[in-house]
Amino acid sequence: MNNVSLARQTLRWDVGKALQQDIPNSDGTAELILLMDKWFKIITCSVNNSIHSANDERLDWLDKKFVQYLLDWQTEVDVIYPGEEKRILSRATLQGLVFTYPSI
């Protein structure tokens, strides 16, 4: 099993919802998992659900919700927890996620 498959199995909607319902104080983790689930669904869309227009609402979500969430998270860590990179995704992963969607 490769790392993408493992990530996809872990970052699923049902895992995020289970965290929200069953694990106290897991709201931030659950929110990230739900966002990643939606990101995977958009990035790996099938022929039957492909993106045909720059006006597709999924692209708007990637730009206004997903990427903004990641950038806000990075800013929060940089300002409130300077030097504590463990509080966020690795820089390479963060950059990859931010720069992936414009190439769809």
Number of C-alpha atoms within 10 A of each C-alpha: 5 6 8 10 10 10 13 14 12 15 21 19 18 14 16 23 16 12 19 17 12 9 11 8 10 14 15 12 13 23 16 16 22 19 20 21 21 19 19 16 15 19 16 11 12 10 7 6 10 12 17 7 8 10 9 11 11 17 19 12 15 22 15 11 13 21 18 14 15 18 14 12 15 18 13 14 17 15 10 9 13 11 10 10 13 9 14 15 13 11 11 9 11 16 13 11 16 17 11 13 16 9 5 9
